[in-house]
Amino acid sequence: MPSTPQRQRLARVITNTLNPLVLPVVLFSYAASRLEADGRTIFLVIATGIIFYSIIPLLILLSMRRNRRIDTMEVERRELRLRPFIYGILSMLTGATLFTLLGFKNGEAYQALGMIPIVNAMLAAFITLRWKISVHAISVTTAAVTMWYLSGPLVLSWPPITLMSILSAFLLSATIVLVQWSRVVLNYHTPGQVAAGCILAAGMTVLQLYVYFPEVPLRYFVTL
């Protein structure tokens, strides 16, 4: 089905709003609001996440674009993506380390949550050497799965199956689908590339949550 100007505009809004540099702001804001009661700590956690997972990677892209080391801010050419990946991963690793060095009470939890997008980005960088997988799809799926994990009544535990958790899962899944749709409509990726990004991120995020929080079992019980 040909893309109309209206579809293009809507896809552009979605892809810019839910891009890999915005989603960490949402994720760390939600995590801090769930794990902390002190406003100052919430602010510092969010600020750390924003600086090292969003602002510094953005500045790296802007600098590389100005120096013509990348073609566009989207880095459309696959062969130009490795260096931005490396710099971005180093920035995120610094942020993840600071979560514990700054002495946050739940610093290890933030560090673990912060490692999930790092590991997923490393896998994406490796795949990108041969194939252009969708970073947008990976980022939005990583954030969605992690936020659903944090959404239950018991923090750092998978939510029970309730009407509310099902609704949350549906809304988060719809967000993933919208981002995938936008990337295909804008001709940045094929359906296979966005689907692969989603599957990779979902599987790796669930696996890492098991590894980082092994004392919390996966419980499925219905409280309708």
C-alpha positions in Angstrom: 0.0 0.0 0.0 1.6 3.3 -1.1 2.4 5.8 1.7 0.3 9.0 1.6 1.6 12.3 2.8 -0.7 11.9 5.9 0.8 8.5 6.7 4.3 9.8 6.2 3.6 12.7 8.6 2.1 10.4 11.2 5.0 8.0 10.9 7.5 10.8 11.3 5.8 12.0 14.5 5.8 8.5 15.9 9.4 7.7 15.0 10.7 11.0 16.4 8.6 10.8 19.6 9.5 7.2 20.4 13.1 7.2 19.3 16.0 5.5 21.1 17.2 8.8 22.6 13.8 9.6 24.2 12.8 6.2 25.5 15.6 6.1 28.2 14.0 9.3 29.7 10.7 7.4 30.0 12.2 4.2 31.3 14.4 5.8 34.0 11.6 8.2 35.0 9.2 5.3 35.5 11.8 3.1 37.3 12.7 5.9 39.7 9.0 6.6 40.4 8.5 3.0 41.3 11.6 2.4 43.3 12.0 5.7 45.2 10.0 7.9 47.5 12.5 10.7 47.9 12.1 13.5 45.2 15.8 14.3 45.2 16.8 10.8 44.5 14.2 10.5 41.8 15.6 13.6 40.2 19.2 12.4 40.4 18.4 9.0 38.9 16.5 10.5 36.0 19.2 13.1 35.4 21.9 10.3 35.3 19.9 8.3 32.9 19.1 11.3 30.7 22.7 12.5 30.5 24.4 9.2 29.7 21.6 7.4 27.8 20.2 10.4 25.9 22.1 13.7 25.9 25.6 12.4 25.4 24.6 10.0 22.6 22.7 12.8 20.9 25.7 15.1 21.1 27.9 12.3 19.6 25.5 12.0 16.7 25.4 15.8 16.2 29.2 16.0 16.2 29.5 13.1 13.8 26.9 14.6 11.5 28.7 18.0 11.5 32.0 16.3 10.7 30.2 14.2 8.0 31.1 10.9 9.6 27.4 9.9 9.3 25.0 10.6 6.5 21.9 11.6 8.6 20.9 11.6 12.3 19.1 8.4 11.5 22.4 6.9 10.3 20.6 5.3 7.4 23.7 3.6 5.9 24.4 0.4 7.7 28.2 0.6 7.2 28.3 3.9 9.1 26.5 2.6 12.2 29.3 0.9 14.1 31.1 3.9 15.4 27.9 5.6 16.8 27.1 2.3 18.4 30.5 2.1 20.1 30.4 5.7 21.4 26.8 5.3 22.6 27.5 2.1 24.4 30.5 3.6 26.2 28.4 6.5 27.3 25.7 4.2 28.6 28.3 2.0 30.4 29.5 5.1 32.2 26.0 5.9 33.3 25.3 2.4 34.5 28.5 2.5 36.5 27.6 5.8 38.1 24.3 4.4 39.4 26.3 2.5 42.0 29.1 4.9 42.5 26.7 7.8 43.3 25.5 5.8 46.3 21.8 5.4 45.4 20.0 3.0 47.8 18.7 1.1 44.8 21.8 1.7 42.7 22.4 -1.9 41.8 18.8 -2.2 40.5 19.3 0.8 38.3 22.6 -0.5 37.1 21.0 -3.8 36.2 18.1 -2.1 34.4 20.6 0.1 32.6 22.6 -2.9 31.5 19.7 -4.3 29.5 19.7 -1.6 26.7 23.5 -1.8 26.7 23.6 -5.6 26.1 20.8 -5.3 23.5 22.8 -2.5 21.8 25.9 -4.6 21.7 24.0 -7.4 20.0 22.5 -4.9 17.5 26.0 -3.5 16.7 27.3 -7.0 16.0 24.3 -7.8 13.8 24.7 -4.5 12.0 28.1 -5.6 10.7 26.2 -7.8 8.3 22.6 -6.7 8.3 20.6 -3.6 9.1 18.4 -4.5 12.1 16.0 -1.8 13.5 17.4 0.0 16.5 14.1 1.8 17.0 12.3 -1.6 17.3 15.0 -2.9 19.7 14.8 0.3 21.8 11.0 0.5 22.1 10.6 -3.3 22.8 13.4 -3.1 25.5 11.6 -0.2 27.2 8.2 -1.8 26.9 9.1 -5.1 28.4 11.1 -3.5 31.2 8.3 -1.1 32.1 5.8 -4.0 32.1 8.1 -5.9 34.4 8.2 -2.9 36.8 4.4 -2.2 36.6 3.2 -4.9 39.1 2.2 -4.3 42.7 5.5 -5.8 43.8 8.4 -3.8 42.4 11.1 -5.8 40.6 8.7 -8.7 40.0 6.7 -9.8 37.1 3.1 -8.5 37.4 0.3 -11.0 38.1 -2.1 -11.6 35.3 -4.9 -9.1 36.0 -7.2 -7.1 33.8 -4.9 -4.1 34.5 -1.7 -5.9 33.6 -3.3 -7.3 30.4 -4.4 -3.7 29.4 -0.9 -2.4 30.2 0.6 -5.2 28.0 -1.8 -4.4 25.2 -1.0 -0.7 25.3 2.8 -1.3 25.4 2.5 -3.9 22.5 0.5 -1.4 20.5 3.3 1.2 21.0 5.8 -1.3 19.7 3.7 -2.0 16.6 3.3 1.7 15.9 7.0 2.2 16.0 7.6 -0.8 13.7 4.9 0.6 11.3 6.5 4.0 11.2 9.9 2.7 10.4 8.5 0.7 7.5 6.4 3.5 6.2 9.3 5.9 6.2 11.4 3.3 4.3 14.1 3.1 6.9 13.6 -0.7 7.4 11.8 -3.7 5.9 9.1 -5.6 7.9 11.7 -8.3 8.5 14.2 -5.8 10.0 11.7 -4.4 12.5 10.3 -7.8 13.4 13.8 -9.1 14.0 14.6 -6.1 16.3 11.4 -6.7 18.3 12.0 -10.5 18.7 15.7 -10.0 19.7 14.9 -7.3 22.2 11.9 -9.1 23.8 13.9 -12.3 24.2 17.1 -10.7 25.5 15.3 -8.3 27.9 13.3 -11.2 29.5 16.5 -13.3 29.8 18.4 -10.4 31.4 15.7 -9.7 33.9 15.9 -13.3 35.0 19.7 -13.1 35.3 19.8 -9.7 37.1 16.9 -10.4 39.4 17.1 -14.2 39.9 15.5 -14.2 43.4 12.2 -13.0 41.9 10.3 -15.9 40.3 8.1 -15.5 37.3 4.6 -15.9 38.7 1.5 -16.2 36.6 -1.6 -16.1 38.7 -5.0 -14.5 37.9 -6.8 -12.1 40.1 -9.7 -10.9 38.0 
